[in-house]
């Protein structure tokens, strides 16, 4: 089992660092390049949503990213301490309706096999799981 953690401020300039960190972690797993790229894009979209919605574009707030491997999956956990999302906004969007700002969750759900939002006393934990086969 391989576990890594990265903590960074909610400044958008840190997103490239985060993407490289995730990509390096995923390089050791039996994933296609397509799956790896979609996962990196999904985590990037989730961090962007945290910055935009939970932290309302404040650049000095904490985002914690934990990467975990298990025998059958890779799990990424994003933790913020900001404003929680309205649960209704986390439902699956209807695919035939395309509107600005509505495709980020669709991208995240397509990159991962399981997407769970855990509302904490303060903030939110997003748990992203991708099954792997060895």
C-alpha positions as CSV (number, residue, x, y, z in Angstrom):
1,X,0.0,0.0,0.0
2,X,1.2,3.4,-0.9
3,X,-0.1,6.6,0.7
4,X,0.8,10.2,0.1
5,X,-0.5,13.5,1.4
6,X,-0.3,17.1,0.1
7,X,-1.5,20.2,1.8
8,X,-1.7,23.5,-0.2
9,X,-3.3,26.8,-0.1
10,X,-6.4,27.6,-2.2
11,X,-4.3,29.7,-4.7
12,X,-4.9,28.6,-8.2
13,X,-1.2,28.7,-8.8
14,X,-0.9,25.6,-6.7
15,X,-3.1,23.5,-9.1
16,X,-0.2,22.6,-11.4
17,X,1.8,21.3,-8.3
18,X,-1.2,19.3,-7.3
19,X,-1.7,17.8,-10.8
20,X,1.9,16.8,-11.0
21,X,1.7,15.2,-7.5
22,X,-1.4,13.2,-8.5
23,X,0.1,12.1,-11.8
24,X,3.4,10.9,-10.2
25,X,1.3,8.9,-7.7
26,X,-0.8,7.3,-10.4
27,X,2.1,6.4,-12.6
28,X,2.8,3.2,-10.5
29,X,-0.7,1.7,-11.1
30,X,-2.1,-0.4,-13.9
31,X,-4.2,2.4,-15.4
32,X,-4.5,3.4,-19.0
33,X,-3.1,6.8,-19.9
34,X,-6.7,7.9,-20.6
35,X,-7.9,6.9,-17.1
36,X,-4.9,8.6,-15.5
37,X,-5.5,11.8,-17.4
38,X,-9.2,11.8,-16.6
39,X,-8.4,11.3,-12.9
40,X,-6.0,14.2,-12.8
41,X,-8.5,16.4,-14.6
42,X,-11.2,15.3,-12.2
43,X,-9.1,16.1,-9.1
44,X,-8.2,19.5,-10.7
45,X,-11.9,20.2,-11.3
46,X,-12.7,19.3,-7.7
47,X,-10.0,21.6,-6.4
48,X,-11.2,24.4,-8.6
49,X,-14.7,23.9,-7.2
50,X,-13.4,24.1,-3.7
51,X,-11.6,27.3,-4.5
52,X,-14.6,28.8,-6.2
53,X,-17.4,27.6,-4.1
54,X,-16.2,26.5,-0.6
55,X,-13.6,29.3,-0.3
56,X,-15.3,31.9,-2.6
57,X,-11.9,32.6,-4.4
58,X,-10.0,33.2,-1.2
59,X,-6.4,32.2,-1.9
60,X,-5.2,31.5,1.7
61,X,-7.3,28.6,2.7
62,X,-6.2,25.0,3.3
63,X,-6.9,22.1,0.9
64,X,-5.7,18.7,2.0
65,X,-5.2,15.9,-0.6
66,X,-4.7,12.3,0.5
67,X,-3.8,9.6,-2.0
68,X,-4.3,6.0,-0.9
69,X,-3.8,2.7,-2.7
70,X,-5.5,-0.5,-1.7
71,X,-5.3,-3.9,-3.4
72,X,-8.3,-3.2,-5.7
73,X,-8.6,0.6,-5.9
74,X,-7.0,4.0,-5.7
75,X,-8.7,6.5,-3.4
76,X,-8.2,10.2,-3.4
77,X,-9.6,12.4,-0.5
78,X,-9.9,16.1,-0.8
79,X,-10.7,18.0,2.4
80,X,-11.7,21.6,2.7
81,X,-12.9,23.7,5.7
82,X,-15.1,26.1,3.8
83,X,-18.7,26.6,2.9
84,X,-20.5,23.3,2.3
85,X,-22.3,22.6,-1.0
86,X,-26.0,22.5,-1.1
87,X,-26.8,18.7,-1.3
88,X,-29.2,19.2,-4.3
89,X,-26.3,20.6,-6.4
90,X,-24.4,17.3,-6.0
91,X,-27.0,15.2,-7.8
92,X,-26.2,13.7,-11.2
93,X,-27.0,16.3,-13.9
94,X,-29.2,15.2,-16.8
95,X,-26.8,14.4,-19.7
96,X,-28.9,16.1,-22.3
97,X,-28.9,19.5,-20.6
98,X,-25.7,21.5,-21.0
99,X,-25.3,24.7,-19.1
100,X,-22.3,26.7,-17.9
101,X,-20.8,25.5,-14.7
102,X,-22.7,22.2,-14.8
103,X,-20.3,19.8,-16.4
104,X,-17.6,19.7,-13.7
105,X,-19.4,17.2,-11.6
106,X,-20.1,15.2,-14.7
107,X,-16.4,15.1,-15.5
108,X,-15.5,14.0,-12.0
109,X,-18.2,11.3,-11.9
110,X,-16.9,9.9,-15.2
111,X,-13.3,9.9,-14.1
112,X,-14.0,7.9,-11.0
113,X,-16.0,4.8,-10.2
114,X,-17.3,6.2,-6.9
115,X,-17.7,9.8,-5.8
116,X,-18.8,10.5,-2.2
117,X,-19.3,13.9,-0.5
118,X,-19.0,13.7,3.2
119,X,-20.3,16.8,5.0
120,X,-18.2,17.4,8.1
121,X,-18.8,19.6,11.1
122,X,-16.7,22.2,9.3
123,X,-16.2,21.8,5.5
124,X,-16.4,18.8,3.2
125,X,-14.5,15.7,2.4
126,X,-14.7,14.5,-1.2
127,X,-13.8,10.8,-1.6
128,X,-12.9,9.7,-5.1
129,X,-12.4,6.0,-5.8
130,X,-11.1,4.3,-8.9
131,X,-11.1,0.5,-9.2
132,X,-7.9,-1.1,-10.5
133,X,-7.0,-4.5,-11.7
134,X,-3.6,-6.0,-11.2
